[in-house]
């Protein structure tokens, strides 16, 4: 009997210890690890939030949700959430309590985004709340907007574009059939009938001109041209000799006039009236010769220039006989 009592007592002690450990574990799991201050947060949607949901401050767990109380409001139903946060934890007045999820399938939680205000929220005060954006709702909304855009915007544009492409294709085919085809045929006909005939005529004329040029510049004509140039050169040389002889004649005429004047002076007494007449004639001749002498320099200069130009012309023709036919630019 005593043995059974000891066994029951040991079992009872073990069960109480397990229950105590369970409650201690739940106490730590729920976050109630010590004295806490209570704050309130207002949300329009508390999807995923419940008692015991963790409250984090910049990623560090500082408390949990203690209660959720629905409250009627002007815009609809609001939910006042009471959270417990570690006592004496300073929360700036402009902090925001956001409902977030650490992953796509992770449970939601409240994360307090610390503000920059130097004034802290007093215990029992209200923290600004911000609901979580439902990812699937956003995706559905975006899909709906895309469907609307596709139905009302893209599809009509594609239809109009397809219609316009068909019109342009028809216009292009019509232009090629009605305008471009006849134009190409006309151009081909013009090229084959008129332009080719003109080109052949021009080529024939060019060939004839080349043959005539070859005849003109043949060996026999080249010899004649060379002889002509030689005669031109000889003529230039003879003209130079003529100029020299004219100059010598002018000097001799001056000497003759001087001697004749001396002779007339010596025979003035014997000649009488005849000499006076002869003197008058000589004076007239002297005036005439003087006039000739005054203009003889210009005449000789022009003759000398002409001879030089003729010599240069003969030299240039000798260097390039084709100039007699083609000339220069």
C-alpha positions in Angstrom: 0.0 0.0 0.0 2.8 2.4 0.9 4.5 1.6 -2.4 1.4 2.6 -4.4 1.1 5.9 -2.6 4.7 6.8 -3.4 4.2 6.0 -7.1 1.0 8.1 -7.3 2.8 11.0 -5.6 5.7 10.8 -8.0 3.4 10.8 -11.0 1.5 13.8 -9.6 4.8 15.7 -9.0 5.8 14.9 -12.7 2.5 16.0 -14.1 2.6 19.3 -12.1 6.2 19.9 -13.3 5.2 19.3 -16.9 2.2 21.7 -16.6 4.4 24.3 -15.0 7.0 24.0 -17.8 4.2 24.2 -20.4 2.8 27.4 -18.8 6.3 28.9 -18.5 7.0 28.0 -22.2 3.7 29.5 -23.3 4.5 32.6 -21.3 7.8 33.1 -23.1 6.3 32.2 -26.5 3.5 34.8 -26.2 6.1 37.4 -25.3 4.9 38.2 -21.8 8.3 38.1 -20.4 7.9 41.0 -17.9 6.0 44.2 -17.0 4.6 45.9 -20.1 2.8 49.1 -21.2 -0.3 49.0 -23.3 -0.9 51.1 -26.5 -3.6 51.1 -29.1 -3.5 51.0 -32.8 -6.4 51.5 -35.3 -6.8 49.5 -38.5 -9.5 49.2 -41.1 -8.5 45.6 -41.9 -7.0 43.1 -39.4 -6.6 40.2 -41.8 -4.1 37.8 -40.2 -3.9 39.6 -36.9 -5.0 37.8 -33.7 -4.2 37.5 -30.0 -0.6 36.8 -29.5 0.6 38.2 -32.8 4.1 39.6 -32.3 4.9 43.3 -32.2 8.3 44.3 -33.3 10.2 47.6 -33.1 12.6 48.0 -36.0 12.7 44.2 -36.3 13.2 43.6 -32.5 10.3 41.9 -30.7 9.0 44.1 -27.9 5.5 42.8 -27.3 2.3 41.2 -28.7 -1.4 41.8 -29.4 -3.5 41.6 -26.3 -7.0 42.3 -27.7 -8.9 43.3 -30.9 -12.1 45.3 -30.5 -14.3 46.3 -33.5 -15.6 49.9 -33.3 -18.1 51.6 -35.7 -16.7 54.7 -37.5 -18.0 57.2 -40.2 -16.1 55.4 -43.0 -17.1 51.9 -41.8 -15.9 49.5 -39.2 -12.6 50.2 -37.4 -10.6 47.8 -35.3 -8.9 49.0 -32.2 -6.0 46.7 -31.3 -4.4 46.8 -27.9 -0.8 45.8 -27.8 1.5 45.3 -24.9 5.1 46.6 -25.2 8.0 46.2 -22.9 7.7 48.8 -20.1 9.6 52.0 -20.4 10.2 51.4 -24.1 10.5 54.8 -25.8 8.3 55.1 -29.0 8.6 58.5 -30.9 5.4 60.3 -31.5 5.6 60.0 -35.3 6.3 56.3 -35.4 4.1 54.1 -37.6 2.9 50.6 -36.7 2.8 48.7 -40.0 1.2 45.3 -40.7 3.9 43.4 -42.5 4.8 39.8 -43.5 8.3 38.6 -43.5 7.7 36.3 -46.4 5.0 35.4 -49.0 3.5 32.6 -46.9 4.8 33.8 -43.5 2.4 35.0 -40.8 1.7 38.7 -40.5 3.0 40.8 -37.7 3.1 44.4 -36.5 6.4 46.2 -37.1 6.8 49.7 -35.6 8.8 52.0 -37.9 10.6 54.4 -35.5 10.0 58.1 -36.2 12.4 61.0 -35.7 10.4 63.0 -33.1 12.0 63.7 -29.8 8.6 63.4 -28.0 7.6 59.8 -27.0 4.1 58.3 -26.8 2.9 58.0 -23.3 1.7 54.5 -22.1 -1.9 54.0 -23.0 -1.5 56.4 -26.1 -2.3 55.6 -29.7 0.3 54.6 -32.3 -0.3 55.6 -35.9 -1.3 52.4 -37.9 -0.8 51.4 -41.5 -2.6 48.3 -43.0 -0.8 45.7 -45.0 -1.2 45.8 -48.8 -2.7 42.5 -49.9 -0.4 41.2 -52.5 -3.0 39.0 -54.2 -5.5 41.9 -54.2 -2.9 44.2 -55.8 -2.2 41.5 -58.4 -5.9 41.0 -59.1 -6.4 44.8 -59.4 -3.4 45.1 -61.7 -4.7 42.1 -63.8 -8.1 43.8 -64.0 -6.5 47.1 -65.1 -4.4 45.3 -67.6 -7.4 43.5 -69.0 -9.3 46.8 -69.3 -6.3 48.3 -71.0 -6.0 45.4 -73.3 -9.7 45.5 -74.2 -10.2 49.2 -74.4 -6.7 50.4 -75.5 -4.4 47.9 -77.1 -7.0 45.8 -79.0 -8.6 48.8 -80.8 -5.1 50.1 -81.6 -4.1 46.7 -83.0 -7.3 46.6 -85.0 -6.7 50.1 -86.5 -3.1 49.3 -87.2 -4.0 46.1 -88.9 -6.7 47.9 -90.9 -4.2 50.6 -91.8 -1.6 48.1 -92.9 -4.1 46.4 -95.1 -5.0 49.8 -96.7 -1.3 50.6 -97.2 -0.7 47.2 -98.7 -3.7 47.7 -101.1 -2.4 51.2 -102.0 1.1 49.8 -102.6 -0.2 47.0 -104.8 -2.4 49.5 -106.7 0.5 51.9 -107.2 2.8 49.2 -108.4 0.1 47.9 -110.8 -1.3 51.2 -112.2 1.6 53.7 -112.0 5.0 52.0 -111.3 4.5 49.2 -113.9 3.7 51.5 -116.8 6.4 53.9 -115.7 9.0 51.2 -115.7 7.8 49.9 -119.1 8.0 53.4 -120.6 11.4 54.0 -119.2 12.6 50.6 -120.5 11.2 51.4 -123.9 12.7 54.9 -123.9 16.1 53.4 -122.9 16.1 50.7 -125.5 14.7 52.6 -128.4 15.8 56.3 -128.1 18.6 56.5 -125.7 20.5 53.5 -127.1 20.1 54.8 -130.6 21.4 58.2 -129.6 24.3 56.6 -127.7 25.2 54.5 -130.7 25.1 57.6 -132.9 27.3 59.6 -130.5 29.8 56.7 -130.3 29.9 56.5 -134.1 30.6 60.2 -134.3 33.3 59.9 -131.7 34.9 57.0 -133.6 34.8 59.1 -136.8 36.4 62.0 -135.1 39.1 59.8 -133.7 39.9 58.4 -137.1 40.0 62.0 -138.6 42.4 63.0 -135.8 44.6 60.0 -136.5 44.7 61.0 -140.1 45.6 64.6 -139.3 48.3 63.6 -136.9 49.7 60.9 -139.2 53.4 60.6 -140.0 53.1 62.6 -143.3 51.2 65.4 -141.7 53.6 65.5 -138.9 56.4 66.0 -141.3 54.6 68.8 -143.1 53.8 70.5 -139.7 57.5 70.2 -138.8 58.6 71.8 -142.1 56.0 74.6 -141.6 57.5 75.3 -138.1 61.0 75.3 -139.6 59.9 77.9 -142.2 58.2 79.9 -139.4 61.5 79.9 -137.5 63.5 80.9 -140.6 61.0 83.7 -141.2 61.5 85.0 -137.7 65.3 84.9 -138.1 65.0 86.8 -141.5 62.7 89.4 -139.9 65.3 89.9 -137.2 68.0 90.5 -140.0 65.6 92.9 -141.8 65.2 94.9 -138.6 69.0 95.1 -138.3 69.4 96.3 -141.9 66.7 98.9 -141.4 68.6 100.3 -138.4 71.8 100.4 -140.4 70.1 102.2 -143.2 68.7 104.8 -140.8 72.3 105.5 -139.5 73.6 105.8 -143.1 70.9 108.2 -144.1 71.8 110.4 -141.1 75.4 110.4 -142.2 74.4 111.2 -145.8 72.3 114.1 -144.6 75.1 115.5 -142.6 77.6 115.3 -145.5 75.1 116.9 -147.8 74.5 119.7 -145.5 78.3 120.3 -145.2 78.6 120.2 -149.0 75.8 122.8 -149.4 77.5 125.0 -146.9 80.8 124.9 -148.7 79.3 125.7 -152.2 76.8 128.4 -151.1 78.5 131.1 -153.0 78.8 129.2 -156.2 75.4 127.5 -156.2 73.3 130.7 -155.6 69.7 130.3 -156.2 70.0 126.6 -157.0 71.5 125.9 -153.7 68.8 127.8 -151.9 66.2 125.8 -153.7 68.2 122.6 -152.9 68.5 123.7 -149.3 64.8 124.2 -149.1 64.2 120.7 -150.6 66.8 119.2 -148.2 65.0 120.9 -145.3 61.8 119.4 -146.3 63.5 116.0 -146.7 65.1 116.5 -143.3 61.7 117.1 -141.8 60.4 114.1 -143.5 63.3 112.0 -142.3 63.0 113.4 -138.8 59.3 112.4 -138.7 60.3 108.9 -140.0 63.1 108.8 -137.4 60.7 109.7 -134.6 58.3 106.9 -135.5 60.9 104.4 -136.6 61.6 103.4 -133.0 57.9 102.5 -132.4 57.8 100.6 -135.7 60.9 98.7 -134.9 59.6 97.9 -131.4 56.4 96.5 -132.8 58.2 94.5 -135.5 60.6 93.1 -132.8 57.6 92.1 -130.6 55.8 90.5 -133.5 59.0 88.5 -134.4 59.3 87.4 -130.8 55.7 86.3 -130.6 56.0 84.5 -133.9 59.1 82.7 -132.6 57.2 81.7 -129.4 54.3 80.5 -131.5 56.6 78.4 -133.7 58.2 76.9 -130.6 54.9 76.1 -128.9 53.6 74.5 -132.1 56.7 72.5 -132.4 56.3 71.2 -128.9 52.6 70.4 -129.4 51.5 70.2 -133.1 47.9 69.4 -132.1 47.4 73.0 -131.1 47.0 73.9 -134.8 43.8 71.8 -134.8 42.4 71.9 -131.3 43.7 75.3 -130.1 44.1 76.1 -126.4 41.5 76.5 -123.5 
